[in-house]
Amino acid sequence: MKILHSNGYTPEELEEFTPFIYKNILDCIKNIINAIIDLDPDLVKNPDDDSLEDESQVTGITSENNKIATSNGTLRKHILDYNTLNEILDYEYSLDTIEPFNSEIAIKIKEVYNIPEVRNFINKRQGEFYLIDSTSYFLSNIDRICLSQDYLPTVMDVLRTRKKTSGIFDFKFDMGNGLNIHLYDVGGQRSERKKWIHCFDNVQLIIFAVGLSEYDQVLLEENGQNRLEESLLLFESICNSRWFSRTSVVLFLNKIDVFSQKLAYSPLENYFPDYSGGADLNKAVKYILYRFQQVNRSGLKIYPHVTCATDTSNIKLVMGAVKATILENSLKDIGID
C-alpha cells in the first residue's frame, strides 16, 4: 500500500529494513541447520565421532555425492562440519544494532547453503520445519546483502522481508476519487489474535491474505500444525464471528508464483489427501478456494483474488477491484444498490 498509494520508500526508510533482512537471513539458515540436526543428523560430521577411520585409511571421496569411501567399502555421508554449523548457530544479530553483518559468518552461511545435499534436504523435508518463503531469495543473495560495504535494501528486499506483526498498526491513504482508506494491520500469530478479533465490529471490509505456498509448511509456534490448515481455521472463526456479521471479505490467495513452482516437487495431495488435481495450477487454486468457501457458514460475501504480493502491477490491479468493492458496499450502506 505504501508503494502504490504513498510515494514508496525513501532511502532512509529502506535502510531501516536492513536489520530485519539480516535477521531473516540468520533465522532462515539457523532453522535449516537445526532441522538437519533433528531430522538428518548423519549429514553432520561430529568431531567426537571416532567411528570414521583415520585419514590414512580413507581411500577416496566421491565427487558425485561427497560421501567418504573407506577402505572397507562403507559409504558415509558426513558432509557438514560440526564446528562451522555451531559458529553460525552461536552468532546473534540484534534488531537494535546498526552494525554490519559479520562477513566471516556470511561466507560460512553461503558455503552451507550452496551444498547440494542441503538444498535437497530443504526440498524434501521443508514441510517438517518452519521456513519462510523468502529463504531461497535471501540466501541466494548473501553476497549483495551481507558482503557489500554499502548495502541499501531494494524495494524487492523489503517486500520479501518478514516482520512479525505485534499489536495493531494503522495506515491511512487515498485511493483516488475522494476515497480515503483507514487500513488496520493486525498480528496473525496465535498469541496476537485475542488482541484484535473483537475490535472490528464496525469495519466495512476485511482483507484476509493467505499464502498458497504454505500448504506444505508448518507453524512457527507449532511444528506439527500445517500453516494452510491454520489459515482455514482462522478464516472460519472470522467468517462465523458475531463481530463480522455485516462485513465483506476480500480473500487474497497470495504467493501464486511460489505455489506454481512448488506443486511440481511437493504434491498438494500429500498434505490434502482429498485433492486429486495433480500439478495442475488452476485445479490446485480452485481446490484451495473451495476449502475457504466451505467454512463460510454464515454466508458472508467473499471476493477472492489470486495475487503475487511482490508484483506491484498485479497488486495494483487487484486493489483497483478492491476499491470497486468498497465503493459498492458504501452505496449499499446508504440504500443505493
C-alpha positions in Angstrom: 0.0 0.0 0.0 2.9 2.4 0.8 4.4 1.7 -2.7 1.1 2.2 -4.5 -0.5 5.0 -2.5 2.1 6.8 -0.6 5.0 7.5 -2.9 7.0 4.4 -2.0 10.0 4.3 0.4 12.7 6.9 0.9 16.3 5.8 1.2 16.1 6.3 4.9 13.1 4.1 5.2 14.7 1.4 3.1 17.7 1.5 5.3 15.5 0.9 8.4 14.8 -2.6 7.0 18.4 -3.7 7.0 18.5 -5.2 10.5 15.3 -7.2 9.7 16.7 -8.5 6.5 19.9 -9.6 8.3 17.7 -11.3 10.9 15.7 -13.0 8.3 18.8 -14.5 6.7 20.1 -15.7 10.1 16.8 -17.2 11.1 16.5 -19.0 7.8 19.9 -20.7 7.9 19.5 -21.5 11.6 16.1 -23.1 11.0 17.7 -25.2 8.3 20.7 -26.3 10.4 18.5 -27.2 13.4 16.2 -29.2 11.1 19.2 -31.1 9.7 20.5 -31.9 13.2 17.0 -33.1 14.2 15.8 -34.9 11.0 19.0 -36.0 9.2 21.9 -35.9 11.7 24.0 -38.2 9.5 24.7 -35.2 7.3 26.8 -33.6 10.1 30.3 -34.7 10.8 30.6 -34.9 14.6 34.1 -34.3 15.8 33.5 -36.7 18.7 32.6 -39.5 16.4 35.7 -41.7 16.0 33.9 -44.3 14.0 35.3 -42.9 10.8 38.7 -44.5 10.0 41.7 -42.2 10.2 42.8 -40.2 7.2 45.4 -42.8 6.1 42.6 -45.4 5.7 40.3 -43.2 3.6 40.6 -44.3 0.0 38.8 -41.5 -1.7 35.9 -39.0 -1.8 33.3 -39.5 -4.5 32.8 -36.1 -6.2 29.2 -37.0 -7.1 27.7 -37.0 -3.6 30.6 -36.0 -1.3 30.4 -39.4 0.5 33.6 -40.7 2.1 34.6 -44.1 0.8 36.5 -46.0 3.4 38.9 -49.0 3.0 36.1 -51.4 3.9 33.8 -50.1 1.2 31.4 -48.3 3.6 30.0 -45.1 2.2 29.3 -42.4 4.8 27.6 -39.1 4.1 29.0 -36.7 6.8 29.4 -33.6 4.7 28.6 -30.7 7.1 31.3 -29.5 9.5 30.1 -29.5 13.1 32.2 -26.5 14.2 31.0 -24.5 11.2 27.4 -25.1 12.0 27.9 -24.2 15.6 29.6 -20.9 14.7 26.5 -20.0 12.6 24.1 -21.1 15.4 26.1 -19.1 18.0 26.0 -15.9 16.0 23.4 -13.4 17.0 22.3 -10.2 15.3 20.2 -7.8 17.3 17.5 -5.7 15.6 18.6 -2.8 17.8 22.1 -2.7 16.3 23.4 -0.8 13.3 26.4 -3.0 12.9 27.2 -4.7 9.6 26.6 -8.4 9.3 29.7 -10.5 10.2 31.4 -11.2 6.9 33.0 -14.5 8.1 29.7 -15.8 9.2 28.1 -14.7 5.9 30.7 -16.7 3.9 30.0 -19.8 6.1 26.3 -19.4 5.5 26.8 -19.2 1.8 29.0 -22.3 1.8 26.5 -24.3 3.8 23.5 -23.3 1.7 25.3 -24.0 -1.6 25.9 -27.7 -0.7 23.7 -29.7 -3.0 22.7 -32.1 -0.2 21.5 -29.1 1.9 19.3 -27.9 -1.0 18.0 -31.4 -1.5 17.2 -31.7 2.2 15.2 -28.4 2.1 13.2 -29.5 -0.9 12.3 -32.9 0.6 11.8 -32.0 4.3 10.6 -28.4 4.4 7.1 -29.5 5.4 8.6 -30.7 8.7 10.1 -27.5 10.0 9.4 -23.8 9.9 10.8 -21.9 6.9 9.7 -18.7 5.3 9.1 -18.5 1.5 11.9 -15.9 1.1 14.6 -18.3 2.2 15.9 -19.0 -1.2 15.7 -15.4 -2.2 17.7 -14.1 0.7 20.3 -17.0 1.0 20.9 -16.7 -2.8 21.7 -13.0 -2.4 24.2 -13.3 0.5 27.0 -11.5 -1.4 24.9 -8.5 -2.3 23.2 -8.2 1.1 25.8 -9.3 3.7 29.1 -8.8 2.0 28.6 -5.4 0.4 30.1 -2.4 2.2 27.3 0.0 1.1 24.2 -2.3 1.1 20.9 -0.5 0.8 17.8 -2.7 0.7 15.9 -2.7 -2.6 12.1 -2.5 -2.8 12.1 -6.2 -3.6 14.2 -6.9 -0.5 11.6 -5.1 1.6 8.7 -6.9 0.0 10.4 -10.2 0.8 11.2 -9.3 4.4 9.2 -11.0 7.2 8.5 -8.7 10.1 6.3 -10.1 12.9 3.3 -8.0 13.5 2.6 -7.4 17.2 -0.4 -5.4 18.1 -2.4 -3.3 15.7 -0.9 -0.8 13.2 -2.9 1.5 11.1 -2.2 3.3 7.8 -4.3 6.0 6.1 -4.1 6.5 2.4 -6.1 8.0 -0.6 -7.2 5.5 -3.3 -8.4 8.3 -5.5 -11.8 9.8 -6.4 -12.1 11.0 -2.8 -11.9 7.5 -1.3 -9.9 7.7 1.9 -9.0 4.3 3.4 -8.1 3.6 7.0 -6.2 0.3 7.0 -5.5 -1.7 10.1 -2.8 -4.3 10.1 -3.1 -7.0 12.8 -0.9 -9.8 14.0 -1.6 -13.2 12.6 0.3 -15.2 15.2 -1.9 -17.2 17.6 -0.8 -15.1 20.6 -1.9 -11.9 18.8 -5.4 -12.8 17.7 -7.1 -12.3 21.0 -5.9 -8.7 21.0 -7.8 -7.7 17.9 -10.6 -10.0 16.9 -13.2 -8.2 19.0 -12.1 -4.7 17.9 -13.6 -4.5 14.4 -17.3 -5.0 14.8 -17.8 -1.8 12.6 -15.3 -2.4 9.8 -16.6 -2.4 6.3 -14.2 -4.8 4.7 -11.6 -7.4 5.8 -8.7 -8.3 3.6 -7.6 -11.8 4.5 -4.3 -12.8 3.0 -3.3 -16.5 2.8 -0.1 -17.9 1.3 -1.0 -20.6 -1.2 2.6 -21.9 -0.9 2.1 -22.6 2.8 0.2 -25.9 2.0 3.4 -27.9 2.9 4.7 -25.8 5.7 4.3 -25.7 9.4 3.7 -23.0 12.0 6.5 -21.2 13.9 4.6 -21.8 17.1 3.8 -25.5 16.5 5.8 -27.7 14.1 3.0 -30.2 13.9 0.4 -27.8 12.6 0.1 -27.2 8.8 0.0 -23.5 8.0 -2.7 -23.6 5.4 -4.9 -25.6 7.7 -4.3 -23.0 10.4 -5.3 -20.2 8.0 -8.5 -22.1 7.3 -9.3 -22.3 11.0 -8.7 -18.6 11.4 -10.7 -17.7 8.3 -13.6 -19.9 9.7 -13.5 -18.1 13.0 -13.7 -14.7 11.3 -16.4 -15.6 8.8 -18.6 -17.0 11.5 -17.9 -14.5 14.3 -20.6 -12.1 15.5 -18.1 -9.3 15.3 -18.0 -9.5 11.5 -21.6 -10.4 10.7 -22.0 -7.3 8.5 -18.6 -7.4 6.9 -17.5 -8.4 3.4 -14.2 -10.3 3.0 -11.6 -9.9 0.3 -9.6 -13.1 0.1 -6.1 -12.8 -1.2 -4.8 -16.1 -2.4 -1.2 -14.9 -2.3 2.2 -16.2 -3.4 0.9 -17.7 -6.6 4.4 -17.6 -8.1 5.9 -19.7 -5.3 2.9 -22.0 -5.3 3.2 -22.8 -9.0 6.9 -23.7 -8.6 6.3 -26.0 -5.6 3.5 -28.1 -7.0 5.9 -30.0 -9.3 8.1 -31.3 -6.5 5.8 -31.1 -3.4 2.4 -32.6 -4.4 -0.6 -30.9 -2.8 -2.3 -34.3 -2.3 0.5 -35.3 0.1 -0.9 -32.7 2.6 -4.6 -32.6 1.5 -5.5 -36.2 0.5 -8.9 -35.3 -0.9 -7.3 -33.2 -3.6 -7.0 -35.1 -6.9 -5.9 -32.5 -9.5 -2.2 -33.3 -9.6 0.2 -30.5 -10.5 -2.5 -28.6 -12.5 -2.2 -25.0 -11.1 -5.8 -24.0 -11.9 -7.2 -27.1 -10.2 -5.0 -26.6 -7.2 -6.0 -22.9 -6.8 -9.7 -23.8 -7.2 -9.4 -26.6 -4.6 -7.9 -24.2 -2.0 -10.5 -21.5 -2.8 -13.3 -24.2 -2.4 -11.9 -25.1 1.1 -12.1 -21.5 2.2 -15.6 -21.0 0.8 -16.8 -24.2 2.6 -16.0 -22.8 6.1 -18.0 -19.6 5.4 -21.2 -21.0 7.0 -22.7 -17.5 7.8 -22.7 -16.6 4.1 -20.5 -13.5 4.2 -19.8 -12.0 0.8 -16.3 -13.2 -0.3 -14.3 -11.6 -3.1 -11.4 -13.8 -4.0 -8.3 -12.7 -5.8 -5.2 -14.6 -6.8 -2.2 -12.4 -6.0 1.6 -12.1 -6.0 2.5 -9.5 -3.4 6.0 -8.9 -4.8 4.5 -8.0 -8.2 3.3 -4.4 -7.7 1.5 -4.3 -11.1 -0.6 -7.3 -10.1 -1.4 -5.8 -6.7 -2.3 -2.5 -8.4 -4.9 -4.3 -10.5 -6.3 -6.2 -7.5 -6.5 -3.1 -5.4 -8.5 -1.5 -8.2 -11.0 -4.3 -7.8 -10.9 -3.8 -4.0 -11.7 -0.2 -4.5 -14.7 -1.0 -6.6 -15.9 -3.4 -3.8 -15.5 -0.7 -1.2 -17.5 1.8 -3.2 -20.2 -0.8 -3.9 -20.6 -1.6 -0.2 -20.6 2.1 0.7 -23.5 2.7 -1.7 -25.4 -0.3 -0.3 -24.9 1.1 3.2 -26.8 4.3 2.2 -29.5 2.4 0.4 -28.3 2.6 -3.2 -28.0 -0.7 -4.9 
